[in-house]
Amino acid sequence: MAGGNRADLRPVIRLRSTAGTGVTYVTRKNRRNTPDRLVLSKYDPKVRRHVDFREER
């Protein structure tokens, strides 16, 4: 198959809360467009506010 595997270019990543609560989100990202670690502001239900979620591999 030309182009390789679908999971190679858009891997599943885990986003862990920077608040230290251990809350994670699971999403996919395009490795070609964002080769560095992803940081998104998402809702953390344990602290009941939006915090930065950082990609872990």
Secondary structure, 3 states (H helix, E strand, C coil): CCCCCHHHHCCEEEEEECCCCCCEEEEECCCCCCCCCCEEEEEECCCCEEEEEEEEC
